[in-house]
Amino acid sequence: MNKSQQFKFSTGVIAYPVFFVLTIWIVFWAEVRFGYNFSKYGVYPQTLKGLRGVLFSPFIHGSIEHIYHNTIPLFVLSTALFYFYRKIAWKVLFYGILLSGFLTWCIGRPSYHIGASGLIYVLVSFTFFKGIFAKYYRLIALSLLVVFLYGSMIWYTMPVDNNISWEGHLAGLITGLLFALLFKKEIAKPKKFAWEEEHYNEDDDPFLKHFDENGNFIESLPEDEVEEESEQLQIRYIFKKKEEE
């Protein structure tokens, strides 16, 4: 894929993350304003009723502190996703919510699991591992930036705090890693030089012809090789008749 098409800023790069963040804040505002308690719509593991939380839990937060801590990383990571991986961004978001939520339902404690942190871990994991696997310098730089900003989040995939859904975090981490392995198409790839191509032949390389077998530079090539190189260069002249005024 053309790099200029891959890394291209558009309105959606900012608009979609803003829309998603506004949605979770509107849900929280409605909960506080009208006295609702949406926690019961979260993921409740290993119950049929708790499966509805697979879709709803990322939009539900228990406190202002909870939603505040999720807002900034969700916006930053989703913006990076839509800029660097815009062709598969919606797939990562949608399937990330479903798979991480389902894994949480499978391995979680008997309690309501809510919040967008599971999705955040999907984005952190996917962005980091995909950049490493892609071996493209821009994506690797993004991976290193993610590690610098959110590397400490790895501790919360373990049961260090009973008030935190570490199962949801772990599910998001696993989901992001799986996506990094599975989503291979439409990802920017490092440019291959001529000598990296499968059909490359050293004997046909015009640059290497200027060196002998010992690596010494040859100031002048044999006449037959010079003529061969000159024959490959073609100049075309196009005559355009000037229009009469």
C-alpha positions in Angstrom: 0.0 0.0 0.0 1.2 3.5 -0.8 2.6 5.1 2.4 1.0 8.5 1.5 -2.4 6.7 1.5 -1.6 4.8 4.7 -0.6 7.7 6.9 -3.0 10.3 5.9 -4.8 12.8 8.2 -8.5 13.1 7.8 -11.4 14.5 9.8 -12.2 11.0 11.1 -8.8 10.7 12.8 -10.0 13.2 15.4 -13.8 13.0 15.0 -14.3 9.3 15.7 -12.3 9.3 18.9 -14.1 12.4 20.1 -17.4 10.9 19.3 -16.5 7.7 21.3 -15.3 9.7 24.3 -18.4 12.0 24.2 -20.6 8.9 24.2 -19.2 7.5 27.4 -19.4 10.9 29.1 -23.1 11.3 28.0 -23.9 7.9 29.4 -22.2 8.8 32.6 -24.0 12.2 32.7 -27.4 10.5 32.2 -26.6 8.0 35.0 -25.8 10.8 37.4 -28.5 13.3 36.3 -31.4 10.9 36.4 -30.2 8.6 39.2 -29.7 5.5 37.1 -27.3 2.7 37.9 -26.0 1.1 34.7 -23.5 -1.2 36.5 -26.0 -4.0 36.2 -25.5 -3.9 32.4 -21.8 -4.7 32.8 -20.2 -8.1 32.2 -21.2 -10.6 34.8 -19.0 -13.7 34.2 -20.5 -17.0 33.4 -24.1 -16.0 33.5 -26.3 -15.7 30.4 -27.6 -12.3 31.6 -24.1 -11.1 32.0 -23.3 -11.5 28.3 -25.1 -8.2 27.5 -22.2 -6.5 29.2 -19.9 -7.6 26.3 -21.5 -4.7 24.3 -22.5 -2.3 27.1 -19.7 -2.4 29.6 -17.2 -0.2 27.7 -19.7 2.7 27.9 -20.4 2.3 31.7 -18.2 3.8 34.5 -18.6 3.7 38.2 -17.3 7.2 39.2 -15.9 10.4 37.8 -12.4 9.3 38.7 -13.0 6.0 36.8 -14.2 7.7 33.6 -11.5 10.5 33.9 -8.6 7.9 34.0 -10.0 6.2 30.9 -10.8 9.3 28.8 -7.3 10.5 27.9 -5.7 7.1 27.0 -8.8 6.1 25.1 -8.7 9.3 23.0 -4.9 9.2 22.4 -4.8 5.5 21.5 -7.9 5.6 19.3 -6.5 8.6 17.4 -3.3 6.8 16.8 -5.2 3.8 15.6 -7.2 5.8 13.1 -4.1 7.5 11.8 -1.7 4.6 11.5 -4.1 1.8 11.0 -7.2 3.5 9.5 -8.0 0.6 7.1 -8.6 -1.8 10.0 -9.4 0.7 12.8 -13.1 -0.1 13.0 -12.4 -3.9 13.0 -9.9 -3.5 15.9 -12.4 -1.4 17.9 -15.6 -3.5 17.2 -14.1 -6.9 17.4 -11.8 -5.8 20.3 -14.9 -4.9 22.4 -16.6 -8.2 21.6 -13.6 -10.5 22.1 -12.1 -8.8 25.2 -15.6 -8.6 26.7 -16.2 -12.3 26.0 -12.9 -13.3 27.5 -13.7 -11.3 30.6 -17.0 -13.1 30.8 -15.1 -16.4 30.7 -12.3 -15.7 33.2 -13.7 -13.0 35.4 -14.7 -13.1 39.1 -18.5 -13.2 39.9 -18.9 -9.4 39.9 -19.9 -6.7 37.5 -17.0 -5.6 35.2 -17.5 -2.2 33.7 -15.4 0.5 32.0 -13.5 1.1 28.8 -10.2 0.0 30.3 -10.5 -3.4 28.6 -10.7 -1.7 25.2 -7.8 0.5 26.2 -5.7 -2.6 26.8 -6.7 -3.9 23.4 -5.4 -0.7 21.8 -2.2 -0.7 23.9 -1.4 -4.3 23.1 -2.3 -4.1 19.4 -0.4 -0.9 18.8 2.7 -2.2 20.5 2.9 -5.7 19.1 1.7 -4.7 15.6 4.5 -2.2 15.3 7.1 -4.7 16.3 5.8 -7.4 14.0 5.4 -5.0 11.0 9.1 -3.9 11.3 8.3 -0.5 9.8 10.1 2.3 11.4 7.1 4.6 11.9 5.1 1.8 13.5 8.0 0.8 15.7 8.4 4.4 16.8 4.7 4.4 17.7 5.2 1.1 19.7 8.0 2.7 21.7 5.9 5.7 22.4 3.1 3.5 23.7 5.5 1.7 25.9 6.8 5.0 27.3 3.4 6.3 28.0 1.5 3.2 29.1 4.0 0.6 29.8 3.3 0.6 33.5 -0.3 -0.6 32.8 1.1 -4.1 32.5 1.0 -4.4 36.3 -2.8 -4.1 36.3 -3.2 -7.3 34.3 -2.5 -9.1 37.6 -4.6 -9.2 40.7 -2.9 -6.2 42.5 -6.1 -4.5 43.5 -9.5 -6.2 44.2 -11.4 -3.0 43.1 -9.9 -3.3 39.6 -11.0 -5.7 36.9 -7.6 -7.2 36.1 -9.4 -9.9 34.2 -10.7 -7.3 31.8 -7.3 -5.9 31.4 -5.7 -9.3 30.8 -8.5 -10.1 28.3 -7.7 -6.8 26.4 -4.0 -7.6 26.4 -4.6 -11.0 24.9 -7.1 -9.7 22.4 -4.6 -7.0 21.2 -1.9 -9.6 20.7 -4.1 -11.8 18.7 -5.2 -9.0 16.5 -1.5 -8.0 15.9 -0.9 -11.6 14.7 -4.1 -11.9 12.6 -4.4 -8.5 10.9 -1.7 -8.6 8.3 -3.3 -7.0 5.2 -3.4 -3.3 4.6 -0.5 -2.6 7.0 2.4 -0.4 6.0 5.5 -2.5 5.2 9.1 -1.5 5.1 10.4 -0.6 1.6 12.5 -3.3 -0.1 15.7 -2.3 -1.8 16.7 -3.8 -5.1 19.1 -6.3 -3.5 16.4 -7.5 -1.2 14.1 -8.7 -4.0 13.9 -12.4 -4.7 15.0 -12.2 -8.3 18.0 -9.9 -7.6 21.1 -10.8 -9.5 24.5 -9.2 -8.6 25.9 -9.7 -12.1 23.1 -7.4 -13.5 23.6 -4.6 -11.0 25.1 -1.6 -12.8 26.6 -0.2 -9.6 28.4 -3.5 -8.6 29.9 -3.7 -12.1 32.2 -0.8 -11.0 33.9 -3.2 -8.5 36.2 -6.1 -9.2 36.0 -9.5 -7.4 38.3 -8.1 -4.7 36.1 -5.1 -4.0 38.4 -2.6 -5.8 36.8 0.3 -7.6 37.1 0.1 -11.4 37.4 3.6 -12.9 36.4 2.6 -16.4 34.2 -0.3 -17.5 34.9 -2.4 -20.6 33.4 -0.7 -23.7 30.8 -3.5 -24.3 29.4 -3.0 -20.8 29.4 0.8 -21.3 27.5 0.4 -24.5 25.0 -2.0 -22.8 24.3 0.5 -20.1 23.9 3.3 -22.6 21.4 1.2 -24.6 19.2 0.9 -21.6 18.9 4.7 -21.4 16.2 6.0 -23.9 15.3 9.6 -24.4 12.0 10.5 -26.1 11.3 13.9 -27.6 7.7 15.0 -28.0 7.1 17.7 -30.5 4.0 19.9 -29.9 2.9 22.3 -32.6 2.3 25.8 -31.3 -1.3 26.8 -31.7 -1.8 29.9 -33.9 -3.3 32.8 -32.0 
